[in-house]
Amino acid sequence: MRGLASVLPYLGPAFVASVAYIDPGNYATNIESGAQFGYTLLWVILAANLAAMLIQSLSAKLGIATGRNLAELCRERFPRPVVWLMWIVAELVAMATDLAEFLGAALGFALLFHFPLLIGGILTGITTFAILALERYGHRPIEAVITSLVGVIAGCYVVETVLERPDWNAIARHALIPEFAGPESVLLATGILGATVMPHVIYLHSALTQHRIVPRTPAEAQRIFRFEVLDVVIAMGIAGLVNAAMLIMAASTFHARGLSDVGTIEEAHRTLQPLLGPLASTAFALSLLASGLSSSTVGTMAGQVVMQGFLHRTIPVWLRRGITMLPALIAIALGLDPTRTLVISQVVLSFGIPFALLPLILFTADRALMGALVNRRPTTLVASILALLIIGLNLWLLWTTFTGSGA
């Protein structure tokens, strides 16, 4: 096989993982950043995207080199009490992430079809059950559905970008030149960078590559990894462009008109229609629905990998889906603010980052484990600095969240 046909068998895992980087939690942060500070923080999204590419490529490499996923290796190599602690943290993170993503999809249904939010939640449950049922036919059908949903999200933001006619010269300058606009912009930039790592897809990505194409020689493992890097660059590149498009939309539509206080998903949807017309608000709601459905499906898949890897136990995927959708339905029934709930779920997610990121770097730097795919020293150095930076930023974000200081 030559050309595109030779690459296609290797594409897919990174597209599944990339969904976590354009989930409904990103909508709130990007809209708030663009509405308050225009294009100023665009460079932060670019930097965060490059960091995410490195981390996801390490996760993919771990699965290819060892034939095991990150959770399985943690179970093999760490004392049993540590494994139990890691499993509990990973489950809490997966559930918190799923709560946010489920709520995002429910909100998408509600905004798009003018349903009550609870009806949107029930429709989200039914739709994700249907997507997850495709797992019985192998990984390809579910990857195709999720990749299609990523395409819908990207297409919606192409429409938004055409309608809003942004200032491309300003975009180019702010994408390349780092700058801030006061202490509050530093806090928001920290939020974007801190949300760079999604622990549940670090576990999942290594599981998606571990048995996909099994290498027979070190040379074959290196060849497979090169294709996986291409998969990561394409998928995470699209995710980065979508995140940038969210911020650009908020900057050129809200900030440019002096509407700097637009900070929630519902406000953004409500404000778009009088400014850019019904097509813009429909595209926004459709992209949110596609984001919520795809990321909620991926969250359930990640939960399966975590339980199977750490405990060697598994439960039917429909049962896990049923259990993990309950907190979201309860939050909806209680009338909790969806955007606020998204923010709280991001805080819970922050606790899980060291438990996924540090073992990943430790294992991929181990020559006896990784063989020909062991990290080069500069790679381990950059990844370690990045890990310390992200963990530090998240600790600071947790501090400011609980104390109300820092801004």
C-alpha positions as CSV (number, residue, x, y, z in Angstrom):
1,M,0.0,0.0,0.0
2,R,1.2,3.5,-0.7
3,G,0.2,7.0,0.1
4,L,-2.9,7.6,2.3
5,A,-3.9,4.0,2.2
6,S,-0.7,3.0,4.0
7,V,-1.4,5.5,6.8
8,L,-5.1,4.8,7.4
9,P,-4.7,1.6,9.5
10,Y,-2.7,3.6,12.0
11,L,-5.0,6.6,12.4
12,G,-7.8,6.7,15.0
13,P,-6.6,6.3,18.6
14,A,-5.4,10.0,18.8
15,F,-8.8,11.1,17.3
16,V,-10.5,9.3,20.2
17,A,-8.2,10.9,22.8
18,S,-8.4,14.3,21.2
19,V,-12.1,14.5,22.0
20,A,-11.2,15.1,25.7
21,Y,-9.3,18.3,24.6
22,I,-12.4,19.8,23.0
23,D,-15.0,18.7,25.6
24,P,-17.6,21.1,27.1
25,G,-15.2,22.1,29.9
26,N,-13.0,23.8,27.3
27,Y,-16.0,25.8,25.9
28,A,-16.5,27.7,29.2
29,T,-12.7,28.6,29.6
30,N,-12.2,29.6,26.0
31,I,-15.4,31.7,25.7
32,E,-14.5,33.5,29.0
33,S,-10.9,34.2,27.8
34,G,-12.0,35.5,24.4
35,A,-14.8,37.7,25.8
36,Q,-12.6,39.3,28.4
37,F,-9.3,39.7,26.7
38,G,-9.9,39.4,23.0
39,Y,-7.2,37.5,21.1
40,T,-4.6,38.1,23.8
41,L,-4.4,34.5,25.2
42,L,-4.4,32.8,21.8
43,W,-0.7,31.9,22.2
44,V,-1.6,30.0,25.4
45,I,-3.9,27.7,23.5
46,L,-1.0,27.1,21.0
47,A,1.4,26.3,23.7
48,A,-1.0,24.0,25.6
49,N,-1.7,22.1,22.4
50,L,2.0,21.4,21.8
51,A,2.2,20.1,25.4
52,A,-0.8,17.9,24.8
53,M,0.8,16.4,21.7
54,L,3.9,15.4,23.6
55,I,2.0,13.8,26.5
56,Q,-0.4,11.9,24.2
57,S,2.4,10.6,22.0
58,L,4.2,9.2,25.1
59,S,1.0,7.4,26.1
60,A,0.6,5.9,22.6
61,K,4.3,4.9,22.7
62,L,3.9,3.1,26.0
63,G,1.1,0.9,24.6
64,I,3.0,0.1,21.4
65,A,6.3,-0.7,23.1
66,T,5.0,-2.8,26.0
67,G,1.7,-4.3,24.8
68,R,0.2,-3.1,28.1
69,N,-1.6,0.1,29.1
70,L,-0.7,2.6,31.8
71,A,-3.1,1.2,34.4
72,E,-1.9,-2.4,33.9
73,L,1.8,-1.3,34.3
74,C,1.0,0.6,37.4
75,R,-0.6,-2.6,38.8
76,E,2.4,-4.6,37.9
77,R,5.1,-2.3,39.3
78,F,3.6,-0.5,42.3
79,P,2.7,-1.8,45.8
80,R,-0.9,-2.9,46.2
81,P,-2.0,0.0,48.5
82,V,-0.6,2.5,46.0
83,V,-2.5,0.7,43.2
84,W,-5.8,0.9,45.1
85,L,-5.2,4.7,45.8
86,M,-4.4,5.3,42.1
87,W,-7.5,3.4,41.0
88,I,-9.8,5.3,43.4
89,V,-8.4,8.6,42.1
90,A,-8.6,7.6,38.5
91,E,-12.3,6.5,38.9
92,L,-13.2,9.8,40.6
93,V,-11.5,11.7,37.8
94,A,-13.3,9.6,35.1
95,M,-16.6,10.2,36.9
96,A,-16.1,13.9,37.3
97,T,-15.0,14.3,33.7
98,D,-18.0,12.3,32.6
99,L,-20.3,14.4,34.6
100,A,-19.1,17.6,32.8
101,E,-19.3,16.0,29.4
102,F,-22.7,14.4,30.0
103,L,-24.0,17.8,31.1
104,G,-22.5,19.5,28.1
105,A,-24.3,17.1,25.7
106,A,-27.6,17.6,27.6
107,L,-27.2,21.3,27.3
108,G,-26.5,20.9,23.6
109,F,-29.8,19.0,23.1
110,A,-31.6,21.6,25.2
111,L,-30.2,24.6,23.3
112,L,-30.6,23.0,19.9
113,F,-34.1,21.6,20.2
114,H,-35.4,23.8,23.0
115,F,-36.1,20.8,25.3
116,P,-36.0,21.0,29.1
117,L,-32.5,20.1,30.3
118,L,-33.7,16.8,31.9
119,I,-35.1,15.6,28.6
120,G,-31.7,16.5,27.1
121,G,-30.0,14.4,29.7
122,I,-32.2,11.4,29.0
123,L,-31.5,11.7,25.2
124,T,-27.8,12.0,26.0
125,G,-28.0,8.7,27.9
126,I,-29.8,6.9,25.1
127,T,-27.4,8.2,22.4
128,T,-24.2,7.3,24.3
129,F,-25.7,3.8,25.0
130,A,-26.1,3.4,21.2
131,I,-22.6,4.6,20.4
132,L,-21.0,2.4,23.0
133,A,-22.9,-0.6,21.7
134,L,-20.7,-0.4,18.6
135,E,-17.8,-1.7,20.7
136,R,-19.0,-5.2,20.1
137,Y,-18.0,-4.8,16.4
138,G,-14.4,-3.8,17.2
139,H,-12.6,-0.5,17.6
140,R,-13.1,0.8,14.0
141,P,-16.9,1.6,14.1
142,I,-16.7,3.5,17.3
143,E,-13.5,5.4,16.1
144,A,-15.4,6.3,12.9
145,V,-18.4,7.7,14.9
146,I,-16.1,9.7,17.2
147,T,-14.0,11.0,14.3
148,S,-17.2,12.0,12.5
149,L,-18.4,14.0,15.6
150,V,-14.9,15.7,15.7
151,G,-15.6,16.6,12.1
152,V,-19.0,18.1,13.0
153,I,-17.4,20.2,15.8
154,A,-14.7,21.4,13.4
155,G,-17.2,22.2,10.6
156,C,-19.4,24.2,13.0
157,Y,-16.4,26.4,13.9
158,V,-15.5,26.9,10.3
159,V,-19.1,28.3,9.9
160,E,-18.7,30.5,13.0
161,T,-15.3,31.8,11.7
162,V,-16.8,32.7,8.3
163,L,-19.8,34.5,9.9
164,E,-17.8,36.6,12.4
165,R,-15.0,37.8,10.0
166,P,-12.2,38.0,12.6
167,D,-9.1,40.3,12.4
168,W,-6.5,37.9,10.9
169,N,-3.6,40.2,11.5
170,A,-4.3,40.5,15.2
171,I,-4.9,36.7,15.4
172,A,-1.4,36.0,13.8
173,R,0.3,38.4,16.2
174,H,-1.4,37.1,19.3
175,A,-0.8,33.4,18.3
176,L,2.9,34.0,18.2
177,I,3.7,36.7,20.7
178,P,3.1,35.9,24.4
179,E,1.6,38.6,26.4
180,F,-0.9,39.2,29.2
181,A,-3.5,41.9,30.0
182,G,-3.4,42.1,33.8
183,P,-3.6,39.6,36.7
184,E,-7.0,38.2,35.7
185,S,-5.6,37.2,32.3
186,V,-2.8,35.4,34.0
187,L,-5.3,33.4,36.0
188,L,-7.3,32.5,32.9
189,A,-4.1,31.5,31.1
190,T,-3.2,29.3,34.0
191,G,-6.6,27.7,33.7
192,I,-6.1,26.9,30.0
193,L,-2.6,25.5,30.6
194,G,-3.7,23.7,33.7
195,A,-6.4,22.0,31.8
196,T,-3.9,20.7,29.2
197,V,-3.6,17.3,30.7
198,M,-6.7,15.0,30.7
199,P,-5.7,12.1,33.0
200,H,-8.4,9.7,31.8
201,V,-7.3,9.8,28.1
202,I,-3.6,9.2,29.1
203,Y,-4.8,5.9,30.5
204,L,-7.1,5.3,27.4
205,H,-4.6,6.2,24.7
206,S,-2.1,3.6,25.8
207,A,-4.9,1.0,25.8
208,L,-6.0,2.0,22.3
209,T,-2.5,1.3,20.9
210,Q,-1.5,-1.7,23.0
211,H,-3.0,-4.4,20.7
212,R,-3.9,-2.4,17.6
213,I,-0.9,-3.5,15.5
214,V,1.6,-5.7,17.5
215,P,5.2,-5.1,16.4
216,R,7.4,-8.1,15.8
217,T,10.8,-6.3,15.8
218,P,12.2,-3.1,17.3
219,A,12.3,-1.6,13.8
220,E,8.7,-2.3,13.3
221,A,7.8,-0.8,16.6
222,Q,9.6,2.4,15.6
223,R,7.8,2.5,12.3
224,I,4.4,2.0,14.0
225,F,5.2,4.8,16.5
226,R,6.1,7.2,13.6
227,F,2.6,6.7,12.2
228,E,1.1,7.1,15.6
229,V,3.0,10.5,16.0
230,L,1.3,11.5,12.7
231,D,-2.0,10.4,14.1
232,V,-1.4,12.6,17.2
233,V,-0.2,15.6,15.2
234,I,-3.3,15.5,12.9
235,A,-5.9,14.8,15.7
236,M,-4.5,17.1,18.3
237,G,-3.8,19.8,15.7
238,I,-7.5,19.8,14.8
239,A,-8.4,19.9,18.5
240,G,-6.0,22.9,18.9
241,L,-7.6,24.7,15.9
242,V,-11.1,24.1,17.4
243,N,-10.0,25.6,20.8
244,A,-8.5,28.5,19.0
245,A,-11.7,29.0,17.0
246,M,-13.8,29.1,20.2
247,L,-11.6,31.9,21.6
248,I,-11.6,33.8,18.3
249,M,-15.4,33.6,18.1
250,A,-15.7,35.0,21.6
251,A,-13.1,37.7,20.9
252,S,-14.4,38.9,17.6
253,T,-18.1,38.6,18.5
254,F,-18.3,39.5,22.2
255,H,-15.1,41.4,23.2
256,A,-15.1,43.5,20.0
257,R,-18.6,44.7,20.9
258,G,-17.8,45.4,24.5
259,L,-19.6,42.3,25.8
260,S,-16.8,41.2,28.1
261,D,-19.1,39.7,30.7
262,V,-20.3,36.8,28.6
263,G,-18.9,33.9,30.6
264,T,-21.3,31.0,30.4
265,I,-22.3,28.6,27.5
266,E,-26.0,29.6,27.8
267,E,-25.1,33.3,27.6
268,A,-22.9,32.8,24.6
269,H,-25.6,30.9,22.7
270,R,-28.3,33.5,23.6
271,T,-26.1,36.4,22.6
272,L,-24.9,34.9,19.3
273,Q,-28.3,35.0,17.6
274,P,-28.9,38.8,17.6
275,L,-25.3,39.5,16.7
276,L,-24.5,37.0,14.0
277,G,-27.9,35.4,13.2
278,P,-29.7,32.1,13.9
279,L,-27.1,30.0,11.9
280,A,-24.3,31.0,14.3
281,S,-26.3,30.0,17.4
282,T,-27.4,26.8,15.8
283,A,-23.8,25.9,14.8
284,F,-22.7,26.7,18.3
285,A,-25.3,24.4,19.9
286,L,-24.7,21.6,17.4
287,S,-20.9,21.7,18.1
288,L,-21.6,21.6,21.8
289,L,-23.9,18.5,21.4
290,A,-21.3,16.7,19.2
291,S,-18.6,17.6,21.8
292,G,-20.6,16.3,24.7
293,L,-21.7,13.1,23.0
294,S,-18.2,12.2,21.8
295,S,-16.4,13.1,25.0
296,S,-19.0,11.4,27.2
297,T,-18.6,8.2,25.2
298,V,-14.8,8.4,25.5
299,G,-15.1,9.0,29.3
300,T,-17.0,5.8,29.7
301,M,-14.4,3.9,27.6
302,A,-11.6,5.4,29.8
303,G,-13.5,4.2,32.9
304,Q,-13.5,0.7,31.6
305,V,-9.8,0.7,30.9
306,V,-9.0,2.1,34.4
307,M,-11.0,-0.6,36.2
308,Q,-9.8,-3.4,34.0
309,G,-6.1,-2.3,34.2
310,F,-5.9,-1.5,38.0
311,L,-8.1,-4.3,39.3
312,H,-8.3,-6.9,36.5
313,R,-12.1,-6.6,37.0
314,T,-14.6,-5.4,34.5
315,I,-18.3,-4.6,34.4
316,P,-20.6,-4.4,31.3
317,V,-20.2,-1.1,29.6
318,W,-24.0,-0.4,29.7
319,L,-23.9,-0.8,33.5
320,R,-21.0,1.6,33.8
321,R,-22.8,4.1,31.5
322,G,-25.9,3.7,33.6
323,I,-24.1,4.3,36.9
324,T,-22.0,7.3,35.7
325,M,-24.9,9.1,34.2
326,L,-26.8,9.2,37.5
327,P,-24.8,12.1,39.1
328,A,-25.4,14.2,35.9
329,L,-29.1,13.5,35.9
330,I,-29.3,14.3,39.7
331,A,-27.4,17.6,39.0
332,I,-29.9,18.4,36.3
333,A,-33.0,17.5,38.4
334,L,-31.7,19.7,41.3
335,G,-31.4,22.6,38.9
336,L,-27.6,23.1,39.4
337,D,-25.9,25.7,37.1
338,P,-24.4,23.6,34.2
339,T,-21.4,25.9,33.7
340,R,-20.6,26.1,37.4
341,T,-20.8,22.3,37.6
342,L,-18.4,22.1,34.6
343,V,-15.9,24.3,36.6
344,I,-16.1,22.1,39.7
345,S,-15.5,19.0,37.7
346,Q,-12.3,20.6,36.3
347,V,-11.2,21.1,39.9
348,V,-11.7,17.3,40.7
349,L,-9.8,16.5,37.5
350,S,-6.8,18.5,38.7
351,F,-6.3,16.1,41.6
352,G,-5.7,13.2,39.3
353,I,-3.0,14.7,37.0
354,P,0.1,13.6,39.0
355,F,-1.2,10.0,39.3
356,A,-1.3,9.6,35.5
357,L,1.5,11.9,34.3
358,L,4.3,10.9,36.6
359,P,4.1,7.1,36.0
360,L,3.8,7.8,32.3
361,I,7.2,9.7,32.3
362,L,8.7,7.1,34.6
363,F,7.8,4.1,32.5
364,T,8.6,5.7,29.1
365,A,12.1,6.6,30.3
366,D,12.8,2.9,31.4
367,R,14.9,1.3,28.7
368,A,14.3,-2.3,30.1
369,L,10.6,-1.7,29.6
370,M,10.4,0.3,26.4
371,G,13.3,-1.2,24.4
372,A,13.9,0.7,21.2
373,L,11.1,3.2,22.0
374,V,12.6,4.4,25.2
375,N,12.5,8.2,25.6
376,R,15.6,10.2,24.6
377,R,17.0,12.2,27.5
378,P,15.8,15.6,26.0
379,T,12.3,14.1,25.7
380,T,12.3,13.0,29.3
381,L,13.7,16.4,30.4
382,V,11.1,18.4,28.5
383,A,8.3,16.1,29.7
384,S,9.4,16.3,33.3
385,I,9.6,20.1,33.3
386,L,6.2,20.2,31.6
387,A,4.8,17.8,34.3
388,L,6.1,20.0,37.1
389,L,4.7,23.1,35.5
390,I,1.3,21.7,34.9
391,I,1.1,20.1,38.4
392,G,2.2,23.4,39.9
393,L,-0.3,25.4,37.9
394,N,-3.1,23.1,39.0
395,L,-2.1,23.3,42.7
396,W,-2.2,27.1,42.3
397,L,-5.6,26.9,40.6
398,L,-6.9,24.7,43.4
399,W,-5.6,27.2,46.0
400,T,-7.3,30.2,44.2
401,T,-10.5,28.2,43.7
402,F,-10.8,27.4,47.4
403,T,-9.5,30.6,48.9
404,G,-10.7,33.1,46.3
405,S,-7.3,34.7,46.1
406,G,-4.8,35.0,43.2
407,A,-6.8,37.4,40.9
